């Protein structure tokens, strides 16, 4: 069984935090991968993957990580 990650980023209620769905062969959502988006010191947009929902990563944790970086 091979899972694939959706190419669509889904915005959460928290600014700069998004997730992508991991979809199984039978087109069922089996997990989420959280990431953050921010501007670096040069003004360029950066995307960083934080982790999977199944590993305990939640929206609030991603917000903390984004706040540390920004």
C-alpha positions as CSV (number, residue, x, y, z in Angstrom):
1,X,0.0,0.0,0.0
2,X,1.4,3.3,-1.0
3,X,0.2,6.6,0.4
4,X,0.5,10.0,-1.3
5,X,0.4,13.5,0.0
6,X,-2.2,15.9,-1.5
7,X,-0.6,18.9,-3.3
8,X,-3.2,21.3,-1.9
9,X,-2.3,23.2,1.2
10,X,-5.3,23.7,3.5
11,X,-5.2,26.8,5.7
12,X,-6.0,26.4,9.4
13,X,-7.6,29.1,11.6
14,X,-4.0,30.0,12.8
15,X,-2.1,32.4,10.5
16,X,0.8,30.8,8.7
17,X,-0.2,27.2,9.7
18,X,-1.4,24.8,7.1
19,X,-1.7,21.1,6.5
20,X,-1.8,18.6,3.6
21,X,-3.8,15.4,3.7
22,X,-2.1,12.0,3.2
23,X,-4.4,9.8,1.1
24,X,-4.3,6.0,0.8
25,X,-4.7,4.0,-2.4
26,X,-8.5,3.7,-1.7
27,X,-8.7,7.5,-1.6
28,X,-9.3,7.7,2.1
29,X,-7.6,10.4,4.2
30,X,-5.3,8.6,6.6
31,X,-3.2,11.4,8.2
32,X,-2.2,15.0,7.9
33,X,1.1,16.7,7.6
34,X,1.4,20.1,9.2
35,X,3.6,22.9,8.0
36,X,4.2,26.6,8.5
37,X,4.7,29.5,6.1
38,X,6.7,32.6,7.0
39,X,8.8,35.4,5.5
40,X,12.6,35.2,6.2
41,X,14.8,38.2,6.8
42,X,15.2,38.8,3.0
43,X,11.4,39.0,2.6
44,X,11.2,35.6,0.8
45,X,8.4,33.2,1.6
46,X,9.5,30.0,3.3
47,X,7.7,26.8,3.8
48,X,8.7,24.3,6.5
49,X,7.2,20.9,7.3
50,X,6.7,20.4,11.0
51,X,5.3,16.9,11.3
52,X,2.4,14.5,11.1
53,X,-0.8,14.5,13.1
54,X,-0.3,10.8,13.9
55,X,3.0,11.8,15.6
56,X,1.3,14.2,17.9
57,X,1.8,17.4,16.0
58,X,-1.1,19.8,16.4
59,X,-2.0,23.3,15.2
60,X,-0.9,25.0,18.4
61,X,2.5,23.4,18.3
62,X,3.0,24.6,14.8
63,X,2.1,28.1,15.9
64,X,4.7,28.0,18.7
65,X,7.4,26.9,16.2
66,X,6.4,29.6,13.7
67,X,6.5,32.2,16.5
68,X,10.0,31.1,17.5
69,X,11.2,31.4,13.9
70,X,9.6,34.8,13.2
